[in-house]
């Protein structure tokens, strides 16, 4: 007699839709490294930041809005978007309203694209779809996910990581951090937390442990 607890048919019926997982964390936390490890493990990963930049480059309507909000300097002579220039404006002291305006321009088409790509992945049989998104909680999107994985690290560690890969000064990095969710709030809100203060090997072990059970959890939030 088949044990109903491990009956494959029961598992399929109860969890027929793919899990939708949010992966989030502040600048320098290692969020993208975690997302890459999920992808290497064979799961679908959508990178919100990369998709946002792609949309901004391709959508002429968005480019028109960018010119209107941030000036002609936001568009380079070759037609590309000057992301560095826009970042320097929206993260400047006292320009919180410009960051909000940028998000209002980019987020609607970005969410539409994420939904489209997630639906396509589901139709192709993906069992778990992960969205790598820094401003997940800031955008109020937490209720759209089954589970959210938050990545945290000490401020000094994060600053050092960002300085290794970019030209940003410590002050620039700290300003960006102010516009992102604090680690303690992330700990309180996320379903799972990965502490990424150690080595990459430590991070791999943490992700492998999480992946040992996360894909087998039931659908949760987005079905409520």
N, C-alpha and C positions, 0 to 999 in steps of 0.2 A: 504494500500500500504506500502511495506517495505521501511524503510528509508535506502538508500544505504550506509550511513555513518556507520551504525551499523549492516549491513548485514553480518552475520557469514560467508557466502560463500565468500564474497569479502575479508574478513580478512584472510581466509585460503589461497586464491589464491595469495594474495600479500605477505604473510609471511609464506610460506609453509615450509621453512627451519628453523631449530632451530637457535635461536640467539647464537652467540659465544661471550662470555664475558670474558675479561681479568681482573683479580684482582691482583693488584701489589702494592708494597710499600717496603720501606727499612726495614732493620732489626729493630725489636722492634716497628714497626708502628702499628701492630695489624692486618696485612694482613690476617693471617691465621684465626684469630677470625672472621673476616668478611666472609671469605670463609666458615667457619663452620656454620655461621648463614644462608648463602645462602643454604647450604646443608640441614640444619634443616627445611628450608622452602620448601624443596622438589625438589630442583634443582640439576642437576648433577654437581659435582665439581671434577676436576682432579687436584691433587697436584703435580706440576712439580718436586719439591724437593724430595718428597717421591718416585716418579717414577724414578728419576735419580739415587737415591741410590739403588733402586731395580734392575735397569738395570746394574749398576756397579757391584752388587753382583752376578748377574746371567750370565753376558756376559764375557766369558773367553777371548775374543779378546780385550775387554776394559781393563781387568785385566793385560793382557800382555803389553798393551800400558802404563798403570799406572806404572808398574814395570820399564819400559824403561825410563819413564819421571821422576819418583819420587823415584826410588830405591826400593829394595826388602823390605825396612821398611814400604812401603805403604800397604803391604799385611801381615796380622797377621799370626801366625803359624797355626791357625785353618782354614786358607783360607779366612777369612773375610777381608774386606777392612778397613784399619785404617783411618777413615775419619778425626779424630782429627789430626793425623800426616800430612795428605795431606793439611788440612786447615792451619796448622801452617806454612807450606812451602809457599803456594800460597798467603797468606795474610801477609807474612813477608815483611819488608821494602825492596824495590828494586826488588821484585819478581813478578812484574806485568806480565812479560812474562810467568811465570809459571801458573798464573791464566788464561791467554789467552789460554795456551796449554791445561789446564784441560777442559776448555769450548769447545775447538775444538775436544777433545776426546769424551766428553759426549753429547754435544748438538745434533749432527746428529741423533744418535739412540734415544735420548729423544724425539725429534720432530717427528720422525717416530712413536714412541709409543703413543704420545699425539694425533697424527692424527688418528691412528688406534682406540684408545679408544673413541675419539670423534665421529668417524664414526659409531662405534658400538652403542653408546648412541643415535645417531640420528636415526639409524635403529630401535631402540627399542622405539622410539616415544618421546624422550626428547624434550621439547619445548625450553629449554635454557640450554646451556652447558657452564660452567664457568671453566676457567683455572687459578689456583692460582700459580703465577710465579713471583718470586722476580726480576729476570733480564729480564723482558719482553722487555723494551725499550732498554736496553743495548745489547740485542741479535738482535735488529732490527726487532722484530716480530709484531710491533704495527699495521701494515696494514693488518694483517690476522684476525683481530677481528672486530665485529660489533661495540662494545663499550668497553671502558676500564675504570675501576673504580680504582682510585688511593687512597691509604690510607696514610695520613700524620699525624705526631705528632712532638712535640718539641723534640730537641735532648736530653735534660735531662730526659724527660719522657721515651724516647726510651731506653736510656742507663740503667735506673733503671729497666725497664721491662726485659731486657735481662739479667741483673745481678741476678734478682730474679729466673730465670729459668736455668741459666748456670754458669759455672765456669770462664767465660771470664772476664778479667779485663776491666776497662774503656778504656784503651789504645787499647786493642784488638778489642773492639766494634767500637771505632772511626776509626780504620784502615779499618774495614769492610765497614763502612759507606762511606769511601772515594771511594770505588770501586762501589758504587751504585748511582743511580740517586738522585740528590738533590731535596728537596721538591718543590722548586720554579719551577724547570724544569718539575717536575711531574704535578704540577698544570697547567702549560702551555700546556702540551701534552695530559693529560687524558681527557676523556669526562665527567666524574663525579669525584668529590673529597669528601672523607669522612674525616673530621677532628676528629681524635681520641685522643684528649687530656683529655677527660672527663672520666666518669665512664663507666662500661660495660653496664649499663642501657642506658646511652646516646648513646652508640654505637648501641645497639639494636634498639633504636628509629630511628637513622640515616639509618640503613639498612632497617628497615621496611618501612620507607618513600620511599627509593629508589626502593624497591620491589613493591611498590604500583603502579608504572608506567613502570619500566624498562622492565618487560617481555612483555609488550604490544607495545613496540616501533618496528618500521619496521627494517628489515635487512638493514645493512648500508655498512660498509667498505669492507667486503670480497666479495661483489658482484660487486664492481666497476671494 
